[in-house]
Amino acid sequence: QVQLVESGGGLEQPGGSLRLSCAASGSFFSIFAMGWYRQAPGKQRESVASITSGGSTNYAAFVKGRFTISRDNAKNTVYLQMNSLKPEDTAVYYCNADRVTSGFTWDWGQGTQVTVSS
């Protein structure tokens, strides 16, 4: 079982930037496609971005061009660089295995809160 710890969230003004990190335990992190997800109050969790073991990326339409996912396999860490933040980006952000590519997810971590507000 992989344990996931997200960090880097906070309060940011519209147009600002944040960088989220996700540290994963386990010896086989590098072979898994990983994803960032988010869940806003009263809404279902949704996929934001994903990255394969080889570094190929995919983004939801609502973040394309603003967010960048990356990974450092040596550090067992996945990142999400978020630029040009909008109030509608406010949510709890989680990382996990990319359920589309991998077909599964591990237990969810606690997530990190991102609030975009002036």
C-alpha positions in Angstrom: 0.0 0.0 0.0 1.3 3.4 -1.0 0.9 6.4 1.3 0.4 9.8 -0.2 1.1 13.2 1.5 0.1 16.3 -0.3 1.4 19.8 0.6 1.8 23.3 -0.8 -1.8 24.6 -0.7 -2.9 27.9 0.7 -4.7 31.1 0.0 -3.8 32.9 -3.2 -5.3 35.8 -5.1 -6.7 35.4 -8.6 -4.0 35.3 -11.1 -1.5 34.0 -8.6 0.5 30.8 -8.5 1.0 27.8 -6.2 3.1 24.7 -6.4 1.7 21.5 -4.9 3.8 18.5 -3.9 2.8 14.9 -3.3 5.3 12.6 -1.6 4.6 8.9 -2.0 6.0 6.0 0.0 6.9 2.7 -1.7 9.6 1.2 -3.8 7.7 1.1 -7.1 6.5 4.6 -7.5 8.3 5.2 -10.7 6.3 2.6 -12.6 2.9 4.1 -11.9 1.1 6.8 -13.8 0.1 9.4 -11.3 -2.6 12.0 -11.2 -3.8 15.1 -9.4 -7.5 15.4 -8.5 -9.6 18.0 -6.8 -12.8 18.2 -4.9 -14.7 21.4 -4.4 -17.4 21.7 -1.7 -20.6 19.9 -2.8 -19.0 18.5 -5.9 -17.5 15.2 -6.9 -13.8 14.6 -7.0 -12.5 15.3 -10.5 -9.3 14.6 -12.4 -7.1 17.6 -13.0 -3.9 16.2 -14.6 -2.0 13.0 -15.1 1.6 11.9 -15.9 2.8 8.5 -17.1 5.9 6.8 -15.8 7.6 8.1 -18.9 6.6 11.6 -18.4 3.7 12.0 -20.9 1.1 14.4 -19.5 -2.6 15.0 -19.9 -4.8 17.8 -18.6 -8.4 18.5 -18.0 -9.7 21.2 -20.3 -10.3 23.6 -17.5 -6.7 23.7 -16.4 -4.9 23.3 -19.8 -2.4 26.0 -20.3 -2.4 27.1 -16.7 -1.3 24.0 -14.7 1.8 21.8 -15.2 2.2 18.3 -13.7 5.7 16.9 -13.3 7.4 14.1 -11.3 10.7 13.3 -9.8 11.0 9.5 -9.5 14.2 9.7 -7.5 12.3 11.6 -4.8 9.0 9.7 -5.2 7.3 13.0 -5.7 4.7 14.5 -8.0 4.2 18.2 -8.5 1.5 20.4 -9.7 2.5 24.0 -10.8 -0.6 26.1 -10.9 -0.5 29.5 -12.6 -3.2 32.0 -13.4 -5.3 30.8 -10.6 -9.1 31.4 -10.7 -11.6 31.4 -7.9 -13.1 28.2 -9.4 -9.9 26.4 -8.8 -10.7 26.5 -5.1 -10.8 22.9 -3.8 -9.0 20.3 -1.9 -6.3 18.8 -4.1 -5.3 15.2 -4.0 -2.7 13.0 -5.8 -3.1 9.3 -6.4 -2.5 6.8 -9.1 -4.0 7.8 -12.4 -7.1 5.7 -12.4 -7.6 5.8 -16.1 -4.2 4.5 -17.0 -3.6 2.3 -13.9 -7.2 1.2 -13.4 -7.0 1.7 -9.6 -6.3 4.2 -6.9 -4.7 3.8 -3.5 -6.2 5.0 -0.3 -6.6 8.8 -0.5 -4.4 11.1 1.5 -5.6 14.1 3.4 -5.2 16.4 0.4 -4.2 20.1 0.5 -6.6 23.0 0.5 -6.3 25.6 -2.3 -8.3 28.7 -1.9 -8.3 31.4 -4.6 -9.9 34.6 -3.4 -9.2 38.3 -3.3 
